[in-house]
């Protein structure tokens, strides 16, 4: 999904404002009427609810139901590819944060997406990014992950997709940090944070702050983590996988079966 999605008219801005504040349920409700008759809206609604899973490690059944509805209504190779890409991402997120390994499902779905999309298709950058996530966090193959992220990054820059760029910058920076290149990591984390602040993607700012803290001096790192913790608390404990490392007081019981140890979901 781009930062504005595909919803018609003023609904697109309303959906973005809700999504950017972590109000995925409300955003999905705005799309429900059109999702019943429009496969594109159904796919957008499913993507919203999958993103909710990524940030909350919960609400799996809702996302599955929305995705099945979208899959049932798709027409043409582009929509089938988008549905397969969403299916692969849900399986990936469930593997990282859920209760069971769905790696085979993620790889198969993303493979179907690739087979359906021509090289210059609009959906290709998102597919490359998601394949990078699978390579990095499930296959533990940083070389393949870096190649996929770089393809996604170049295409997102060319297309002006600021939100996807914020993700590719951050994940390329994470790989740079893992290889010992702190300067490149700092540049990537800083750029990712700037893009999210400029876009108003509030729910994604705390992860960007926490990542930048990893490559900052002690005083700056402390300030960044404190800012991230305040933001997570203000958003009701989202994203859940930051609450432990930032020592944010729990907002409620941990989601059943969730693993909150890392942020490999995105």
C-alpha positions as CSV (number, residue, x, y, z in Angstrom):
1,X,0.0,0.0,0.0
2,X,1.1,3.5,-0.7
3,X,0.6,6.1,2.0
4,X,-2.7,7.2,0.4
5,X,-4.1,3.9,-0.7
6,X,-6.7,3.6,-3.4
7,X,-9.9,4.6,-1.6
8,X,-12.1,7.1,-3.6
9,X,-12.3,10.8,-2.9
10,X,-12.0,12.1,0.6
11,X,-12.2,8.6,2.0
12,X,-8.6,8.0,1.1
13,X,-7.4,10.9,3.3
14,X,-9.6,9.8,6.1
15,X,-8.3,6.2,5.9
16,X,-4.8,7.5,5.8
17,X,-5.3,9.7,8.9
18,X,-6.8,6.8,10.9
19,X,-4.2,4.3,9.7
20,X,-1.3,6.6,10.5
21,X,-2.5,6.9,14.1
22,X,-2.9,3.1,14.5
23,X,-6.7,3.2,14.2
24,X,-6.9,0.3,11.7
25,X,-10.3,-0.9,12.8
26,X,-11.9,2.5,12.2
27,X,-10.1,2.8,8.8
28,X,-11.3,-0.7,7.8
29,X,-14.9,0.2,8.7
30,X,-14.7,3.2,6.3
31,X,-13.8,0.8,3.5
32,X,-16.3,-1.9,4.4
33,X,-19.2,-0.7,2.2
34,X,-17.0,-0.4,-0.9
35,X,-15.1,-3.6,-0.1
36,X,-18.3,-5.6,-0.5
37,X,-18.6,-4.7,-4.2
38,X,-15.1,-3.4,-5.2
39,X,-12.2,-5.9,-5.2
40,X,-9.6,-3.1,-5.0
41,X,-11.2,-1.7,-1.9
42,X,-11.4,-5.2,-0.5
43,X,-7.7,-5.7,-1.0
44,X,-6.9,-2.3,0.6
45,X,-9.1,-3.3,3.6
46,X,-7.3,-6.6,3.9
47,X,-3.9,-4.9,3.8
48,X,-5.0,-2.5,6.6
49,X,-6.0,-5.4,8.8
50,X,-2.7,-7.3,8.1
51,X,-0.8,-4.1,9.0
52,X,-2.8,-4.1,12.3
53,X,-1.5,-7.6,12.9
54,X,2.0,-6.5,12.3
55,X,1.8,-3.7,14.9
56,X,-0.3,-5.5,17.5
57,X,0.5,-9.2,17.1
58,X,-3.3,-9.8,17.3
59,X,-6.5,-9.7,15.3
60,X,-5.4,-12.6,13.1
61,X,-8.9,-13.9,12.4
62,X,-10.1,-10.5,11.2
63,X,-7.2,-10.2,8.8
64,X,-7.7,-13.7,7.4
65,X,-11.4,-13.1,6.9
66,X,-10.8,-9.8,5.1
67,X,-8.2,-11.4,2.9
68,X,-10.4,-14.4,2.0
69,X,-13.1,-11.9,0.9
70,X,-10.6,-10.0,-1.2
71,X,-9.2,-13.2,-2.8
72,X,-12.8,-14.3,-3.7
73,X,-13.5,-11.1,-5.6
74,X,-10.3,-10.5,-7.5
75,X,-10.4,-10.3,-11.3
76,X,-7.4,-10.1,-13.7
77,X,-3.7,-10.8,-13.1
78,X,-2.9,-7.5,-11.3
79,X,-5.6,-8.0,-8.6
80,X,-4.7,-11.7,-8.2
81,X,-1.0,-10.7,-7.8
82,X,-2.0,-8.1,-5.1
83,X,-4.0,-10.7,-3.3
84,X,-1.2,-13.2,-3.4
85,X,1.3,-10.6,-2.2
86,X,-1.0,-9.8,0.8
87,X,-1.4,-13.5,1.5
88,X,2.4,-13.9,1.5
89,X,2.8,-10.9,3.9
90,X,0.2,-12.2,6.3
91,X,1.9,-15.6,6.4
92,X,5.2,-13.8,7.0
93,X,3.9,-11.6,9.8
94,X,2.2,-14.7,11.4
95,X,5.5,-16.6,11.2
96,X,7.4,-13.7,13.0
97,X,4.8,-12.7,15.6
98,X,2.3,-15.5,15.6
99,X,2.1,-19.0,16.9
100,X,3.3,-21.1,14.0
101,X,5.7,-21.2,11.1
102,X,4.1,-20.3,7.8
103,X,7.3,-19.8,5.8
104,X,6.3,-22.2,3.1
105,X,3.0,-20.4,2.6
106,X,4.7,-17.0,2.5
107,X,7.3,-18.2,-0.1
108,X,4.6,-19.8,-2.3
109,X,2.3,-16.8,-2.2
110,X,5.1,-14.3,-3.0
111,X,6.3,-16.7,-5.8
112,X,2.8,-16.6,-7.3
113,X,2.9,-12.8,-7.1
114,X,6.2,-12.7,-9.0
115,X,4.8,-15.0,-11.7
116,X,1.8,-12.8,-12.2
117,X,3.6,-9.4,-12.3
118,X,5.7,-8.1,-15.2
119,X,9.0,-6.6,-14.3
120,X,7.8,-3.0,-14.4
121,X,4.4,-3.5,-12.7
122,X,3.4,-1.1,-9.9
123,X,3.2,-3.9,-7.4
124,X,6.8,-5.1,-8.0
125,X,8.5,-2.8,-5.4
126,X,6.3,-3.9,-2.6
127,X,6.8,-7.5,-3.6
128,X,10.6,-7.1,-3.6
129,X,10.4,-5.5,-0.1
130,X,8.3,-8.4,1.3
131,X,10.7,-10.9,-0.3
132,X,13.5,-9.1,1.5
133,X,11.7,-9.5,4.8
134,X,11.3,-13.2,4.3
135,X,14.9,-13.6,3.3
136,X,16.2,-11.5,6.3
137,X,14.0,-12.7,9.1
138,X,12.8,-16.2,8.2
139,X,15.6,-17.5,5.9
140,X,18.3,-15.6,7.6
141,X,20.0,-14.7,4.3
142,X,21.2,-11.1,4.5
143,X,22.7,-11.2,1.0
144,X,19.4,-12.1,-0.6
145,X,17.6,-9.6,1.7
146,X,19.9,-6.8,0.7
147,X,19.4,-7.4,-3.0
148,X,15.6,-7.5,-2.6
149,X,15.6,-4.3,-0.5
150,X,17.8,-2.5,-2.9
151,X,15.4,-3.3,-5.8
152,X,12.5,-2.2,-3.8
153,X,14.3,0.9,-2.7
154,X,15.3,2.0,-6.2
155,X,11.8,1.5,-7.5
156,X,10.2,3.3,-4.5
157,X,12.4,6.3,-5.0
158,X,11.6,6.4,-8.7
159,X,7.9,6.2,-8.0
160,X,8.0,8.7,-5.2
161,X,6.5,6.2,-2.6
162,X,7.7,7.8,0.6
163,X,6.2,5.3,2.9
164,X,7.8,2.3,1.2
165,X,11.1,4.3,1.1
166,X,10.9,4.7,4.9
167,X,10.8,1.0,5.2
168,X,13.5,0.2,2.7
169,X,15.8,2.8,4.3
170,X,15.3,1.3,7.7
171,X,15.9,-2.3,6.7
172,X,18.9,-1.5,4.6
173,X,20.2,0.4,7.6
174,X,19.6,-2.6,9.8
175,X,21.7,-4.8,7.5
176,X,24.4,-2.2,7.4
177,X,24.5,-2.1,11.2
178,X,24.7,-5.9,11.3
179,X,27.7,-5.8,9.0
180,X,29.4,-3.1,11.2
181,X,28.8,0.0,9.0
182,X,27.4,2.3,11.7
183,X,27.7,5.4,9.5
184,X,25.6,4.0,6.7
185,X,23.2,2.6,9.3
186,X,22.9,6.0,10.9
187,X,22.1,7.7,7.6
188,X,19.4,5.1,6.8
189,X,17.7,5.2,10.2
190,X,17.8,9.0,10.2
191,X,16.2,9.2,6.7
192,X,13.6,6.7,7.6
193,X,12.6,8.7,10.7
194,X,12.5,12.0,8.7
195,X,10.2,10.4,6.0
196,X,7.8,9.1,8.5
197,X,7.6,12.4,10.3
198,X,7.1,14.3,7.1
199,X,4.3,11.8,6.0
200,X,2.6,11.9,9.4
201,X,2.9,8.2,9.7
202,X,2.8,8.5,13.5
203,X,2.5,4.8,14.3
204,X,5.8,4.1,12.5
205,X,7.8,6.9,14.2
206,X,8.5,5.0,17.4
207,X,10.3,2.1,15.6
208,X,12.3,4.6,13.6
209,X,13.3,6.5,16.8
210,X,14.3,3.2,18.5
211,X,16.4,2.2,15.5
212,X,18.2,5.5,15.4
213,X,18.9,5.2,19.1
214,X,21.0,2.0,18.3
215,X,23.6,4.1,16.4
216,X,23.5,7.2,18.6
217,X,25.7,8.3,21.5
218,X,24.5,7.5,25.0
219,X,22.8,10.8,25.8
220,X,21.1,11.0,22.4
221,X,20.1,7.4,22.5
222,X,18.5,7.9,25.9
223,X,16.5,10.9,24.6
224,X,15.4,9.0,21.5
225,X,14.2,5.9,23.5
226,X,12.4,8.1,25.9
227,X,10.6,9.8,23.0
228,X,9.8,6.5,21.4
229,X,8.4,5.1,24.8
230,X,6.2,8.2,25.2
231,X,4.8,7.7,21.7
232,X,4.2,4.0,22.2
233,X,2.3,4.7,25.4
234,X,0.3,7.4,23.8
235,X,-0.8,5.0,21.0
236,X,-2.0,2.4,23.5
237,X,1.1,0.2,23.5
238,X,1.6,0.0,19.7
239,X,3.8,-1.5,18.3
240,X,3.7,-4.2,20.9
241,X,7.1,-5.5,20.0
242,X,8.7,-2.3,21.3
243,X,7.0,-2.3,24.7
244,X,9.5,-4.6,26.4
245,X,12.7,-3.0,25.1
246,X,11.4,0.5,25.8
247,X,10.0,-0.5,29.2
248,X,6.6,0.8,28.4
249,X,4.0,-0.3,31.0
250,X,1.7,-3.0,29.6
251,X,-1.6,-1.7,28.2
252,X,-3.4,-5.0,28.8
253,X,-2.8,-8.8,28.6
254,X,-0.3,-9.9,25.9
255,X,-2.0,-11.2,22.8
256,X,-2.5,-15.0,23.0
257,X,0.4,-16.8,21.5
258,X,2.2,-13.6,20.4
259,X,6.0,-13.4,20.4
260,X,7.0,-9.9,21.2
261,X,10.8,-10.3,21.2
262,X,11.6,-8.5,17.9
263,X,10.5,-6.2,15.2
264,X,11.2,-8.3,12.2
265,X,7.6,-7.8,11.0
266,X,8.4,-4.6,9.2
